[in-house]
Amino acid sequence: MTRRELTMAVLGTTVLAAALLAGCAPEPPDQTQSEAPSDTAEPTEAPTPTEFDPDGTAEDNLPLFSEIVNDVWASDDNIHGRVYIDALVDKGFDRTQMQVTSDITTIEWPAESIMFSVRVGEECLVGQIGPETGDPVAIVQPALGEGVCLLGNTREIDW
């Protein structure tokens, strides 16, 4: 046997032995019961504030706005814009900064959707609900050039 053949045989035997030994290695102990909590655990979500934060941005107040919109939508009286405005006022949102569209069309039919908004600084919290909207919508949008949030005809909030 040549030196090259001998080297190849030894190398092949070494690789075979390593593969066999790897298959026979003991399994690591089950650590599922003794593991400490990981630092990579998902953070818990901060609770939704319960009152409007006048010093906060529209984005800061969006969780509360969204919660109010969803709560009213889940109620029995969910197709009247006034109910949303009143619920927002009850949580500290400024009525003078609000707009709401009509609940009924010009031919006296229920509106397919109702929009309402609250201006917060240079931004607006805008909500939209209605049978044609699907799930309620609550978003932050920039205020429009005239300092309003909604274009078109809106109702006077005089109650």
ABEGO torsion letter per residue (X at the ends): XBAAAAAAAAAAAAAAAAAAAAAABBBBBBAAAABBBBAABBBBBBBBBABBBAABBAAAAAAAAAAAAAAAAABABAABAAAAAAAAAAAGBBAAABBBBBABBAAGBBBABBBBBBBBEABBBBBBBEAAAEBBBBBBBBBBAAGBABBEBBBBBAX
